[in-house]
């Protein structure tokens, strides 16, 4: 299978999604001016798939970057595939569209290309709407009892209203996916699922299942994850320091990151990669300049350790 910079995958609803996306999930610790600059650099380099979320608190900056690139003629709105996510505090059916409209307002866009359930975990609504993890007097997170299928029906309505071209899920396991797929009266099935996915966690069984259901897999943390994040498990090996991955990279005169990305792309997985460093943004997009051999892929398959960074 060969790739080019314009390659997209056809989704089960007929829409197309670029196979390499620019992720922005680390942006809460990055100045908004740097977020805006990084997104502009990414668009200049060739990224057309931008992934963010309500919880990343960066959609105003991303929207500014996109609009500037539209204004100077670099891209048209139809060239950009933008993704955002339903956070748990918007899980109630009557709030799903409100969450989408809040993101659209921040972005100053008229529609989302992809709208998805961020986690299969409904949370109670905070009084201010700003609290991402509402807690009780004892400091315990307050979960809600909303069923996933009810939330999914609200996403279907967003698609029917033209506010979101495609809808999908994230961080769902097979059982949770089957709850949606087997829902009576299902109108639109998820076009893809976004999960942690890298050579140390190759998710082969879930990938096989998704392919059988015409659901695309999207990988986040495709290069491992930064250990300084609060939600990342400590003590895990650093993926990009793996000697086998480095040996393959040296053979192809590429970086370990490029090898890890190419590995996923050649398995038919859409990959999200994030960086706010111009050099790495450009390097990561050069993943289309080479291909792994069958032996390389088999060797990389063998790196699986079922390690989750998140």
C-alpha positions as CSV (number, residue, x, y, z in Angstrom):
1,X,0.0,0.0,0.0
2,X,1.5,3.3,-1.0
3,X,0.7,6.8,0.4
4,X,0.8,10.4,-0.7
5,X,0.2,13.6,1.2
6,X,-3.3,14.0,0.0
7,X,-4.4,10.5,0.8
8,X,-7.7,10.1,2.7
9,X,-9.7,7.2,3.8
10,X,-13.4,6.8,2.8
11,X,-15.7,6.5,5.8
12,X,-18.8,4.4,6.0
13,X,-21.0,7.5,5.6
14,X,-19.3,8.4,2.3
15,X,-17.2,11.2,3.7
16,X,-13.4,11.3,3.5
17,X,-10.9,11.8,6.3
18,X,-7.1,12.5,5.8
19,X,-5.1,9.6,7.2
20,X,-2.6,11.8,9.0
21,X,-4.0,14.3,11.5
22,X,-2.5,17.1,13.6
23,X,-3.3,16.6,17.2
24,X,-3.5,19.4,19.8
25,X,-4.3,17.7,23.1
26,X,-1.2,19.0,24.9
27,X,-2.2,22.6,24.3
28,X,-3.4,23.4,27.8
29,X,0.2,23.8,28.8
30,X,1.1,25.8,25.7
31,X,0.4,29.5,25.2
32,X,-2.5,30.1,22.8
33,X,-0.3,32.2,20.6
34,X,2.0,29.1,20.2
35,X,-1.1,26.9,19.4
36,X,-2.2,29.3,16.7
37,X,1.3,29.4,15.2
38,X,1.7,25.6,15.3
39,X,-1.6,25.0,13.5
40,X,-0.6,27.6,10.9
41,X,2.7,25.8,10.4
42,X,0.9,22.4,10.2
43,X,-1.4,23.7,7.5
44,X,1.5,25.2,5.6
45,X,3.3,21.9,5.8
46,X,0.3,20.0,4.4
47,X,-1.8,18.8,7.3
48,X,-5.5,19.0,6.5
49,X,-6.9,17.0,9.4
50,X,-6.9,19.0,12.7
51,X,-8.0,17.2,15.9
52,X,-9.1,19.1,19.1
53,X,-11.7,18.9,21.8
54,X,-13.8,21.0,24.1
55,X,-11.6,20.0,27.0
56,X,-8.4,21.2,25.3
57,X,-9.4,24.8,25.8
58,X,-7.7,25.9,22.6
59,X,-10.4,26.1,20.0
60,X,-10.4,29.9,19.7
61,X,-6.7,29.8,18.8
62,X,-7.2,26.9,16.3
63,X,-10.1,28.7,14.7
64,X,-8.0,31.8,14.3
65,X,-5.3,29.8,12.6
66,X,-7.7,28.1,10.2
67,X,-9.4,31.4,9.3
68,X,-6.1,33.1,8.6
69,X,-5.0,30.3,6.3
70,X,-8.4,30.5,4.5
71,X,-8.1,34.3,4.3
72,X,-4.6,34.2,2.7
73,X,-5.7,31.6,0.2
74,X,-3.6,28.7,1.5
75,X,-6.7,26.5,1.9
76,X,-10.5,26.6,1.6
77,X,-12.8,25.6,4.4
78,X,-13.7,22.4,2.5
79,X,-10.0,21.4,2.5
80,X,-9.8,21.3,6.3
81,X,-11.1,18.3,8.2
82,X,-11.8,19.5,11.7
83,X,-12.6,17.2,14.7
84,X,-14.0,18.1,18.1
85,X,-15.4,16.0,20.9
86,X,-18.4,15.7,23.3
87,X,-17.1,16.0,26.8
88,X,-18.8,14.0,29.6
89,X,-20.6,17.0,31.1
90,X,-22.6,17.3,27.8
91,X,-23.6,13.6,27.7
92,X,-27.3,14.3,28.3
93,X,-29.1,14.3,25.0
94,X,-30.4,17.8,25.4
95,X,-26.9,19.1,25.9
96,X,-25.0,17.3,23.1
97,X,-25.9,19.9,20.4
98,X,-25.2,22.7,22.9
99,X,-21.7,21.5,23.3
100,X,-21.2,21.4,19.6
101,X,-22.5,24.9,19.1
102,X,-20.2,26.2,21.8
103,X,-17.2,24.8,20.0
104,X,-18.4,26.1,16.6
105,X,-18.8,29.6,18.2
106,X,-15.2,29.4,19.6
107,X,-13.9,28.3,16.2
108,X,-16.2,30.7,14.2
109,X,-17.0,27.8,11.8
110,X,-20.4,26.8,10.6
111,X,-20.0,23.0,10.8
112,X,-17.8,20.2,12.2
113,X,-16.3,17.6,9.9
114,X,-16.3,15.1,12.8
115,X,-18.0,15.1,16.2
116,X,-17.4,12.3,18.6
117,X,-18.0,11.0,22.1
118,X,-14.7,11.8,23.9
119,X,-15.1,9.0,26.5
120,X,-17.9,6.5,27.3
121,X,-18.2,8.2,30.7
122,X,-21.1,10.6,31.4
123,X,-20.4,13.3,34.0
124,X,-22.9,15.5,35.9
125,X,-23.2,19.1,34.7
126,X,-21.5,21.7,36.7
127,X,-23.3,24.9,37.6
128,X,-20.8,27.0,35.7
129,X,-20.3,24.8,32.7
130,X,-16.6,25.4,33.1
131,X,-15.8,22.5,35.5
132,X,-14.5,19.6,33.4
133,X,-14.6,17.1,36.3
134,X,-17.4,18.1,38.7
135,X,-16.8,16.9,42.2
136,X,-18.9,16.5,45.3
137,X,-18.1,17.8,48.8
138,X,-15.7,14.9,49.4
139,X,-13.8,15.6,46.2
140,X,-15.2,12.6,44.3
141,X,-16.0,12.9,40.6
142,X,-19.7,13.1,40.0
143,X,-20.8,10.7,37.3
144,X,-24.1,10.7,35.5
145,X,-26.4,7.8,34.6
146,X,-27.0,8.7,31.0
147,X,-27.0,5.7,28.6
148,X,-24.5,5.8,25.8
149,X,-27.2,5.0,23.3
150,X,-29.2,8.1,24.3
151,X,-26.1,10.3,23.8
152,X,-25.5,8.6,20.5
153,X,-29.0,9.4,19.3
154,X,-28.3,13.1,20.0
155,X,-25.1,12.9,17.9
156,X,-27.2,11.4,15.1
157,X,-29.5,14.5,15.3
158,X,-26.4,16.8,15.0
159,X,-25.4,15.0,11.8
160,X,-29.0,15.2,10.4
161,X,-29.0,18.9,11.2
162,X,-25.8,19.4,9.1
163,X,-23.9,20.6,12.1
164,X,-21.5,17.6,11.9
165,X,-20.8,15.8,8.7
166,X,-19.6,12.6,10.5
167,X,-19.9,11.2,14.0
168,X,-17.9,8.6,15.9
169,X,-16.7,7.5,19.3
170,X,-13.4,7.5,21.2
171,X,-11.9,5.3,24.0
172,X,-14.6,2.7,23.4
173,X,-13.8,-1.0,23.7
174,X,-15.5,-3.7,21.6
175,X,-18.4,-4.2,24.1
176,X,-19.2,-0.5,24.1
177,X,-19.0,-0.3,20.4
178,X,-21.5,-3.2,20.1
179,X,-23.9,-1.3,22.4
180,X,-24.1,1.4,19.7
181,X,-24.0,-0.9,16.7
182,X,-26.8,-3.1,18.1
183,X,-29.0,-0.2,19.2
184,X,-32.6,-0.6,18.0
185,X,-33.3,2.1,15.4
186,X,-29.6,2.9,14.8
187,X,-29.6,5.6,12.0
188,X,-25.9,6.3,11.7
189,X,-23.2,4.0,12.9
190,X,-19.8,5.4,14.1
191,X,-17.5,6.1,11.2
192,X,-14.4,5.4,13.3
193,X,-13.1,5.0,16.9
194,X,-10.2,6.9,18.4
195,X,-8.0,5.0,20.8
196,X,-4.5,4.9,22.3
197,X,-2.5,3.0,19.7
198,X,1.3,2.6,19.2
199,X,3.8,-0.2,18.7
200,X,3.7,-1.0,22.4
201,X,-0.1,-1.3,22.2
202,X,-1.0,-2.5,18.7
203,X,-4.7,-3.3,19.5
204,X,-4.8,-6.1,16.9
205,X,-8.0,-7.6,18.0
206,X,-9.9,-4.3,18.1
207,X,-8.4,-3.3,14.7
208,X,-9.6,-6.6,13.2
209,X,-13.1,-6.1,14.7
210,X,-13.4,-2.5,13.5
211,X,-12.3,-3.5,10.0
212,X,-15.1,-6.2,10.0
213,X,-17.6,-3.5,10.8
214,X,-16.3,-0.9,8.3
215,X,-15.2,1.3,11.2
216,X,-11.9,3.1,10.8
217,X,-9.4,3.1,13.7
218,X,-7.7,6.3,14.7
219,X,-4.6,6.3,16.8
220,X,-3.7,8.9,19.5
221,X,-0.5,8.7,21.5
222,X,0.9,7.1,18.4
223,X,4.5,8.0,19.7
224,X,3.9,7.1,23.3
225,X,3.1,10.0,25.7
226,X,5.0,12.6,27.7
227,X,5.6,11.3,31.3
228,X,5.1,14.8,32.8
229,X,1.4,14.7,32.1
230,X,-0.7,14.1,35.2
231,X,-2.8,11.3,33.6
232,X,0.2,9.4,32.2
233,X,1.4,6.3,34.0
234,X,4.8,6.6,35.4
235,X,7.7,4.2,34.8
236,X,6.7,2.9,31.4
237,X,9.5,2.5,28.8
238,X,9.9,5.4,26.4
239,X,8.7,4.2,23.0
240,X,11.0,6.4,20.9
241,X,14.0,5.1,22.8
242,X,13.3,1.5,21.9
243,X,16.4,-0.1,20.3
244,X,14.5,-2.1,17.8
245,X,12.5,0.9,16.6
246,X,15.7,2.9,16.4
247,X,17.5,0.2,14.4
248,X,14.6,0.2,11.8
249,X,14.8,4.0,11.7
250,X,18.5,4.0,11.1
251,X,18.1,1.5,8.3
252,X,15.6,3.8,6.5
253,X,17.5,7.0,7.6
254,X,14.3,8.2,9.4
255,X,13.5,9.1,13.0
256,X,11.9,6.5,15.4
257,X,8.8,8.7,15.4
258,X,8.5,8.5,11.6
259,X,8.8,4.7,11.7
260,X,6.1,4.4,14.4
261,X,3.8,6.6,12.4
262,X,4.5,4.8,9.1
263,X,3.8,1.5,10.9
264,X,0.3,2.6,11.8
265,X,-0.5,4.1,8.4
266,X,0.6,0.9,6.6
267,X,-1.8,-1.1,8.9
268,X,-4.7,1.0,7.7
269,X,-4.9,3.2,10.8
270,X,-5.5,6.9,10.7
271,X,-2.8,8.6,12.9
272,X,-2.9,11.7,15.0
273,X,0.5,13.3,15.8
274,X,1.0,16.4,17.9
275,X,3.9,18.7,18.3
276,X,4.3,22.4,18.9
277,X,7.9,22.4,17.5
278,X,8.2,23.5,13.9
279,X,11.0,21.0,13.1
280,X,9.1,18.0,14.4
281,X,5.9,19.1,12.8
282,X,7.7,19.0,9.4
283,X,9.5,15.8,10.2
284,X,6.3,14.0,11.2
285,X,4.7,14.9,7.9
286,X,7.6,13.3,6.0
287,X,6.3,9.9,6.9
288,X,5.0,9.5,3.4
289,X,8.6,9.6,2.0
290,X,9.4,5.9,2.7
291,X,7.8,2.6,3.4
292,X,8.5,-0.2,5.8
293,X,9.2,-3.7,4.4
294,X,7.1,-6.7,5.4
295,X,10.0,-7.7,7.7
296,X,10.0,-4.3,9.3
297,X,6.3,-4.5,10.0
298,X,6.6,-8.0,11.4
299,X,9.4,-6.9,13.7
300,X,7.4,-3.9,14.9
301,X,4.4,-6.1,15.5
302,X,6.7,-8.0,17.9
303,X,7.2,-4.8,20.0
304,X,3.7,-5.1,21.4
305,X,3.7,-5.2,25.2
306,X,0.1,-4.2,25.9
307,X,1.4,-1.1,27.6
308,X,-1.0,1.8,28.1
309,X,0.5,5.2,28.7
310,X,-2.9,6.6,29.7
